Amino acid sequence: MEMKISNCFSTQKWCGGAPFSRQVNVRFYPLPSQRLPPASGKMRQRRNFSLQNKKKQNKTINIERPPDVDLQSSDDVDSDTEIMSKQSLLSSNQEVSIEENVDTLTETKSSDEITYSSVDSNEERQPSSVHLKDLIGMIRNAEKNIHLLNEARVHALEELQKVLGEKEDLHGKINILEMKLAETDARLRVASQEKTHVELLEDQLEKLKNELSSSRGSEENVLHVNNSVPLSRSDFVNSLSEEFDSLRKENILLKQDLQAMKSEISLVKETDERILMLEKERSVLESSLSELESKLAASQEDVSELSSLKSECKNLYEKVEYLQALLAKATKQADQAISVLQQNQELRKKVDRLEESLEEASIYKLSSEKLQQYNEQMQQKIKLLDERLQRSDEEIQSYVQLHQDSVKEFQDTLNNLKNETKKKALDEPVNEMPLEFWSRLLLMIEGWSMETKISKDDAKLLRELVWKRDGSICDAYMSCKEKNDREILAAFLKFTSSPTRPGLHIIHIAAELAPVAKVGGLGDVVAGLGKALQEKGHLVEIVLPKYDCMQYESIKDMKVLDVVVESYFDGRLYKNNIWTGTVEGLPVYFIEPQHPGKFFCRGQLYGEHDDFKRFSFFSRVALELLLQAEKRPDIIHCHDWQTAFVAPLYWEIYVPKGLDSARICFTCHNFEYQGTAPASELTSCGLDAYHLNKPDRMQDNSANDRINPVKGAIVFSNIVTTVSPTYAQEVRSAQGGKGLHATINSHSKKFAGILNGIDTDAWNPAYDNFLKVQYSASDIDGKIENKEALRRLLGLSSSDFRQPLVGCITRLVPQKGVHLIRHAIYRTLELGGQFVLLGSSPVPHIQREFEDIGNHFQNHEHARLVLKYDDALSHLIYAASDMLIIPSIFEPCGLTQMIAMRYGSIPIARKTGGLNDSVFDVDDDSIPLQFRNGFTFATADEQGFNNALERAFNYYMNNAETWKELVQKVMSIDFSWDSSASQYEELYEKAVLRARAASRS
């Protein structure tokens, strides 16, 4: 007999797995009743019982999960497995109890059969024995079948556990319902199996009762015993059937709940599908939106271009109308001129006729008159000749005498002139010696003084002789310059007379000096102003930090003095070495601190975290040097925030120590940089932070706990200047003053703006060795050759020598108008020009932006970007450029426009600061014609810049001769330091006179 156990599970993963079903086939052993021989009626009844038992055992047992149940989570799988294991154990226990009952029944049957065989006749004993054996065999076969069924169930549960291990998580409610459903199914299966077994046993017992009812009286006990068993079994079956009915109802309810959940899940799935569809639509819409945005951006660019084109067209229309009006006027004037010319020609013909007639008349008249006059003149001449002949003898005698007297006077005069020349040679200064020579003598004397080889008084006398450029001390040095220092010193000490004072003693204390230590325009100003003042007869000295990154090759006669200057800092004294040398004729003192912080051995001038300490230290050492060298300067000139500490240090500390001869001049080259720091850091250099951190002294106007060195210099200086008159007005406003406008306005009486100059020796196209061809204002053809040389050097096109070349030499910082520089590159190319940029940026994102632009134009034939500083290339760009742009947002002074004009490059500049004081538009009728030298614009936007650039291009392309005259004119403008130095000289002398008047009073 074959029993089919079907175990079907619907396992569906998230990826969409197919349902999994498993079916277990169990073959049961056949019952022994099939081997029974033919028998009587009782035996036939037993055979019928066996046949009924066979039919019941041919049932199929399905261990199957309902088809409408979905997946379980892994946690629920474990719980289901545990529940099924418990159910299996319960079923096994129940089967064991059934087996025990069957064994008891078997024993009872055996005893009955024995009793039956003892009572019956011999003919009936053999059939009874056969019937009992068959019954026992049936029971044992049933036990084997039950055992196989249990093994099949265990195997199915193992397979179930493996399959359930592959399931994935689902929603919590579904898991709970599946747990309940699994539990209910298991209970139903166990109950159905129990009921089946009980029904089989009841049928078997009923058969036995019927067969044993006809037996002897001894079977009553057996029947009594057997009756008690069915009663208890009947009660058990009734309870099981009731429980089975309740479980069935509960299962029905659970199935209904599952159907509802399934419908909800289907709705959720439909919603998910809708969401997926919506997301796809959203992605499509987003892509279309991005395309629309790109198209919108492109359209906006087109609109902006159209707007610019509209404005340009409008300007062109206006210009065309204006030109048409001018043309109409010109035609009218031409017609009038033609008519006037015709009238003039007719009048000229008439005049010619009249002149011919007059000449004919005058000929006849003159011929008669001339004959009479000629006769009279001849008679008069004869008389005069007679008189002269008489006088000539007398005059010859007198001339001879006069000649003899004049020769004698000439010899006397010549002797007198020789004597006077000798005297003047002894008294007047020797001007033919270079300034570097006198600076060397001065430094030598200062070294002797600091090394105590001569007294302070002797040093003062010798210093003034050098200051005066006395010829005698020059001759003394030249006569013994090959000798040792002792002999030179002995020769110098012979000069004991005190000469007259020729000028002022000026000492510049600065952080830069061109060309040895230069970052921006500060170094150029200190060098240029110092040399200009020196040429005016003043004694000028420079005090500078000894940076490790200086250009030492530009320093001549550099040596360290055998003296150490100690200065206070951070509560103790630090030693400093003093070096001397000359830089382009200027005497310079270099301070080398012996501080553990190595303040000036950083590889760069600025940009360190302790710049405030570095330069406050230097400012104090500089004043300490002047004090210990017993110098008595008239002016101490400090520059920018790095040496702004000099002003408060001088008045607060060094005037009480005896260094009190000087007036302080402070120049701020850019109010953007003020060097503010916490007030506590001021105490390092010895200043009283509590005393100076007040609104009327050094307290920063925007923070009460910070010190502003620039403000302190404005308050404590006698003279305050900035680098152009326009910038001096701009910094008095809140926007231009960067927070110091109130302080500047309160000290406005001592505040002035003086336009910087340039070093016309260093920037001179007639002698510039960096150029391919030198040229001058009288011969500007060299510009064309330098333009060609620059094009070859940078790989630009040279097909059109008249193609305008626009240059830009600048630091790429926001102050310089980087957005307009970027725009200028593209606009120049649009107008048909060439563009060259030289410069770099300390701002990383600006440097990266221009590197990208440079890479874009790397192989372009009309544009090139050189993103570094190259001094030699800058000279060539100045010489080669036709125009040079300076579109600064603000510019305190600016030297670029002056250098450009010195080389014949026409500036295109924004009207701000020093640019407004040095560049005047060629189309500005309010400016006298002789001062117009460039193209300017007021607003820092593309429209304003375009207007200036386009006007310059039109001027260049359409007026070649006028452009050449403009180039020659700008090259002739004097941008030297002479005029600026005279203004500083005037301020110095007024301050010194006021100081002397105050001291006398």
HUURCOR-V780095 format. One line per field, one symbol per residue. ss: DSSP state (A for helix, B for strand, O for the rest). Layout:
# HUURCOR-V780095
ss->???
This chain:
# HUURCOR-V780095
ss->OBBBBBBBBOOOOOOOOOOBBBBBBBBOOOOAAAAOOOOOAAAAAAAAAAAAAAAAAOOOBBOOOOOOOOOOOAAAAAAAAAAAAAAAAAAAAAAAAAAAAAAAAAAAAAAAAAAAAAAOOAAAAAAAAAAAAAAAAAAAAAAAAAAAAAAAAAAAAAAAAAAAOOOOOOOAAAAAAAAAAAAAAAAAAAAAAAAAAAAAAAAAAAAAAAAAAOOOOOAAAAAAAAAAAAAAAAAAAAAAAAAAAAAAAAAAAAAAAAAAAAAAAAAAAAAAAAAAAAAAAAAAAAAAAAAAAAAAAAAAAAAAAAAAAAAAAAAAAAAAAAAAAAAAAAAAAAAAAAAAAAAAAAAAAAAAAAAAAAAAAAAAAAAAAAAAAAAAAAAAAAAAAAAAAAAAAAAAAAAAAAAAAAAAAAAAAAAAAAAAAAAAAAAOBOOOOOAAAAAAAAAAAAAAAAOOOOOAAAAAAAAAAAAAOBAAAAAAAAAAOOOOAAAAAAAAOOOOOOOOOOOOBBBBBOOOBOOOBOOOAAAAAAAAAAAAAAAOOOBBBBBBBOOOOOOAAAOBBBBBBBBBBBBBBOOBBBBBBBBBBBBOOBBBBBBBBOOOOOOOOOOOOOOOOOAAAAAAAAAAAAAAAAAAOOOOOOBBBBBOAAAOAAAAAAAAAAAAAOOOOOBBBBBBOOOOOOOOBBAAAAAAAOOOAAAAOOOOOOBOOOOOOBBOAAAAAAAAOOBBBBOOAAAAAAOOOAAAAOOOAAAAAAOAAABBBOOOOOOOOOOOOOOOOOOOOOOBOOBOOAAAAAAAAAAAAAOOOOOOOOOOBBBBBOOOOAAAOAAAAAAAAAAAAAOOOBBBBBOOOOOAAAAAAAAAAAAAOOOOOOBBBBOOOOAAAAAAAAAAOOBBBBOOOOOOOOOAAAAAAAOOOBBBBBOOAAAAAAOOBOOOOOOOAAAOOBBBBOOOOAAAAAAAAAAAAAAAAAOAAAAAAAAAAAAOOOOOAAAAAAAAAAAAAAAAAAAAAAAAO
